[in-house]
Amino acid sequence: MEGGLLLEINADYVIRRTILFDNKCGFALGENPKAPSPYVTWQFNEQDGHRDYFWGHYHDKPDMAERDLHNRAEDYQRRYHVFEVEQAPDKETYKYYSTQRPIDVGTYPKSYFNRPIHMDIYPGRQQVPGEAFQAWGAILYAQPLTEQEIRDYELRPSRDNLDIRRQMDAQAQVVGKWEDAHRTPATARLTLYNFDLGRYVPVNSVTPKEIAECVREIERMEAAKARKEARGKPAPISQQIRDAQAQAEADRGPAAPKKDAPDRGGR
């Protein structure tokens, strides 16, 4: 997964909370457990879906950062008479499997702003239905985990997570076009074209790992093809002139040393 697609990161801080006003300005709270000050609040301006963050307030305690976020937003609202933009609550949950060890204290991420909301602890390590791996249990969160959190605790995201579904959908467009261009047999395809949706979709049996590896292989082959084509193209005229000059200098060889003029005795 390329960075949880639903989580924005600014200056290595994961954006955990945002308050947006109708003038496209707002405030955000970020978290980075490895930073000297793990929490920060920023003001931001939004334009064309991109946010520019500035004026950070850094904090050591999460409750202080959360209080600062709301205080800054309320003060801004009083000053500029703006209205908070209502955003529908996200009904999605995000499931992660513990594949390397039983679920216990210290074996899963527990951010102040993204705590587990449910756990399924299996009696033993068992095959996960619909997945190509075994797990000791599953943990549900209200927000997606970061790539770093997934790596640190050796978790595996469920293919049903919204961010994974979006990632696989984007990858299917790359793989599907490549499979069509190379006339991949139906039995070997990782994607199918859905005419109702007007786009490629992953086949039910493909795993996130398989389609991600296929995309990387396609990118590798395309890069190799581009390098090969570049080697067959003539160099730019300016480079050809420089090369010709250098070759001419080499063909002439080193200049003969100058002889000293004979001593004519002052004549």
SENUDO-671040 format. One line per field, with one value per residue (C-alpha): chain; x, y, z. Coordinates in steps of 0.1 Angstrom, whole numbers. Example, Ala and Ser with C-alpha at 12.3 -4.5 7.8 and 13.67 -1.06 7.14 Angstrom:
! residues 2
unit	A, A
px	123, 137
py	-45, -11
pz	78, 71
END
This chain:
! residues 267
unit	A, A, A, A, A, A, A, A, A, A, A, A, A, A, A, A, A, A, A, A, A, A, A, A, A, A, A, A, A, A, A, A, A, A, A, A, A, A, A, A, A, A, A, A, A, A, A, A, A, A, A, A, A, A, A, A, A, A, A, A, A, A, A, A, A, A, A, A, A, A, A, A, A, A, A, A, A, A, A, A, A, A, A, A, A, A, A, A, A, A, A, A, A, A, A, A, A, A, A, A, A, A, A, A, A, A, A, A, A, A, A, A, A, A, A, A, A, A, A, A, A, A, A, A, A, A, A, A, A, A, A, A, A, A, A, A, A, A, A, A, A, A, A, A, A, A, A, A, A, A, A, A, A, A, A, A, A, A, A, A, A, A, A, A, A, A, A, A, A, A, A, A, A, A, A, A, A, A, A, A, A, A, A, A, A, A, A, A, A, A, A, A, A, A, A, A, A, A, A, A, A, A, A, A, A, A, A, A, A, A, A, A, A, A, A, A, A, A, A, A, A, A, A, A, A, A, A, A, A, A, A, A, A, A, A, A, A, A, A, A, A, A, A, A, A, A, A, A, A, A, A, A, A, A, A, A, A, A, A, A, A, A, A, A, A, A, A
px	0, 15, 12, -26, -44, -69, -43, -24, 11, 28, 64, 63, 33, 1, -29, -54, -79, -90, -115, -123, -142, -163, -135, -112, -91, -88, -67, -52, -37, -7, 9, 45, 54, 91, 94, 107, 72, 49, 19, 13, -15, -12, -33, -38, -52, -69, -69, -78, -77, -42, -34, -6, 2, 19, 22, 27, 21, 40, 30, 41, 7, -22, -49, -31, -28, -65, -75, -52, -68, -103, -91, -74, -104, -128, -107, -104, -142, -148, -124, -135, -172, -167, -187, -174, -179, -200, -184, -203, -188, -167, -186, -158, -137, -102, -91, -56, -44, -17, 2, 34, 22, -9, -26, -14, -3, 23, 16, -5, -6, -25, -25, -44, -63, -68, -74, -86, -124, -127, -105, -111, -86, -84, -78, -47, -30, -54, -61, -80, -110, -105, -68, -36, -21, -27, -32, -36, -64, -78, -80, -104, -97, -118, -90, -64, -30, 1, 27, 51, 27, 19, 56, 65, 39, 41, 4, -15, -43, -76, -83, -117, -103, -113, -78, -67, -97, -88, -52, -60, -85, -58, -33, -59, -61, -23, -23, -55, -42, -9, -27, -49, -18, 0, -31, -28, -49, -81, -68, -36, -52, -53, -80, -112, -129, -162, -184, -210, -182, -163, -130, -108, -114, -91, -103, -117, -88, -60, -43, -31, 5, 1, -13, 13, 41, 27, 26, 63, 73, 54, 72, 105, 99, 87, 118, 141, 123, 127, 164, 169, 150, 171, 203, 191, 183, 210, 224, 213, 230, 249, 262, 272, 292, 310, 317, 331, 353, 367, 373, 391, 414, 422, 430, 454, 474, 494, 509, 546, 568, 581, 619, 639, 650, 688, 711, 721, 745, 724, 723
py	0, 34, 54, 48, 67, 83, 97, 129, 134, 168, 171, 135, 141, 121, 144, 131, 158, 187, 216, 233, 265, 278, 302, 272, 278, 256, 240, 205, 183, 161, 132, 118, 95, 97, 135, 154, 170, 142, 165, 197, 219, 239, 265, 257, 271, 248, 253, 228, 200, 209, 222, 245, 242, 269, 284, 252, 249, 218, 198, 169, 158, 147, 163, 196, 194, 186, 215, 238, 227, 237, 269, 281, 272, 290, 321, 321, 317, 347, 369, 362, 351, 319, 287, 252, 230, 199, 166, 133, 109, 81, 48, 27, 6, -7, -43, -55, -90, -100, -126, -130, -133, -136, -103, -90, -59, -41, -61, -35, 3, 23, 60, 84, 95, 61, 34, -1, -3, -41, -72, -108, -130, -165, -196, -203, -192, -200, -193, -160, -165, -147, -139, -157, -158, -170, -148, -150, -124, -92, -56, -30, 8, 38, 52, 35, 28, 43, 23, 27, 14, -16, -24, -18, -43, -67, -64, -73, -50, -66, -65, -51, -19, 12, 24, -11, -13, 21, 12, -21, -3, 21, -7, -27, 1, -3, -41, -44, -22, -42, -75, -64, -51, -84, -106, -123, -155, -153, -180, -160, -125, -106, -82, -81, -52, -43, -27, -15, 5, 13, 3, -27, -45, -71, -107, -120, -144, -118, -106, -70, -83, -101, -70, -47, -70, -71, -33, -31, -57, -37, -5, -24, -37, -3, 14, -12, -7, 31, 28, 5, 29, 58, 40, 35, 72, 96, 121, 157, 178, 199, 167, 153, 185, 182, 146, 153, 181, 158, 130, 155, 166, 130, 122, 152, 139, 160, 193, 192, 209, 243, 245, 272, 300, 298, 323, 348, 368, 399, 403
pz	0, -10, 22, 33, 5, 29, 52, 44, 57, 61, 73, 85, 106, 99, 97, 123, 126, 104, 107, 74, 69, 40, 29, 22, 52, 83, 110, 113, 139, 130, 149, 146, 175, 166, 166, 196, 199, 187, 181, 161, 150, 117, 99, 63, 30, 5, -32, -59, -33, -22, 13, 23, 60, 81, 115, 136, 173, 186, 217, 238, 249, 226, 247, 247, 209, 205, 228, 208, 175, 187, 204, 172, 151, 174, 176, 138, 135, 158, 139, 104, 108, 88, 90, 95, 65, 74, 64, 65, 90, 75, 81, 69, 92, 85, 93, 99, 105, 130, 109, 129, 166, 188, 196, 229, 246, 225, 193, 175, 170, 195, 186, 208, 177, 161, 188, 180, 180, 179, 180, 168, 186, 170, 191, 169, 137, 109, 73, 66, 43, 10, 18, 9, 44, 79, 110, 147, 147, 133, 146, 134, 133, 124, 103, 81, 96, 81, 61, 90, 116, 94, 89, 126, 138, 108, 101, 68, 57, 46, 8, 18, 33, 14, 8, -4, -27, -42, -46, -63, -86, -97, -103, -122, -149, -155, -155, -176, -204, -204, -204, -234, -253, -248, -253, -220, -219, -197, -174, -166, -163, -130, -143, -163, -180, -164, -191, -165, -147, -178, -163, -154, -121, -103, -105, -72, -66, -70, -39, -32, -32, -66, -84, -68, -79, -114, -116, -105, -131, -158, -148, -148, -184, -196, -182, -198, -231, -229, -221, -251, -274, -261, -270, -306, -311, -326, -302, -304, -331, -305, -289, -323, -330, -297, -302, -338, -324, -297, -323, -346, -318, -310, -346, -349, -320, -295, -308, -317, -291, -302, -308, -291, -315, -322, -304, -331, -309, -308, -346
END
